[in-house]
Every structure is written in structure tokens, then in C-alpha cells.
Amino acid sequence: MDITDLLGLDDLLAQMILAVGAAMVLGNAFAIVQHARGKHPAGTSGRFRAGRAWWLLSVGLLITLWGVASLIAA
């Protein structure tokens, strides 16, 4: 048994990947919904970049699926 098995680093890495992906999905989905409702954070300026938010949401979804697949395969 090596240190990777002892500490469960493979599972920990998969869980961290899943968490980052899920945070990207939820954060960008929240931003898109809030923009659709006409709300924006107080004290901010600039325009909302919908294309960027959708792109990051799709990347987050891909990372989330990767994390889930890693946990299932482990």
C-alpha cells in the first residue's frame, strides 16, 4: 500500500474536480438567471457578457461530468 491509497488522494482529486465544476455551473447559471430578471450586483459597472457566461457554464458542466465519471470509475 502506498501513500496515495492510504490518504485516498485519487478520490479526493475527483471530488475536488466535481466541486469546481459544480461551482462553475451553479455560479454562471445564477448570473444568467439574475441578468434575465434585470438584477445586477450593487456598485458594479459594465455590461453582462452572456456568451462568456454560457461558455463557462458549459465548461463547468464538462468538468462536473468528468468528476462524476472519475468517482464512478474509482
N, C-alpha and C positions, 0 to 999 in steps of 0.2 A: 504494500500500500504506500503510495507516495503522498506528498503534501496536498496535491490537487484534489485527490479523493478524500483525504482527511478533512479538509476545510470546505469541500463542496463548491469549489470555485467554478466549475462548469455550470452548475445550476444557478449560482449567484450571478454569473455573467448573463445568462439567458434571462433571468428576472430583471436585471438592470436594463437590458435591451428592450424588454417588454415595457418597462416603466417609462423609458424615454419615448418610445413610440406612442404609447397611450397618452402621455402628456402632450405630445405634439398634436395628436388627433383632437383631444378634448380642448386644448387651448385655441387652436385655429378654428374649430367648429364654433366655439363660444364667440370668437371675434367676428366670424361671418354672421352668426345669428344676431349679435348686438348691432352690427352695421345695418343689417336688414331692418331692424327695429328703429333705426335712426339714432341710436345712442352711441356715444363715444366717451373715452376717458376724460375726466376733467383736467384742464391745463395742458392739453395736447394740441398740436397743430399739424398740418399736413393732411394728405388725403389717404384714404383707405385703399390699399392695393389688394383688390380681390383676387387677381391672378396669383399673386405671391401666397396669399392665404390658402387658396385651393391647392397650389403646388405643395406647400409644406404639409397640408393635411394628407395629401396622397402619399408623400414620402413617409409621414408618420404612420400611415396605415400599412405601408410596406414593412416598415421596421417592426410594427406590432405583430404582423403576421409572422415575421422572421422569429421574433421572440417566442411566440406561441408554438411554432413548429420546433424550435430548439428545445422547449420544455417537454413537448410530447415525445420527441425522439430520444430524449435523455433517459 
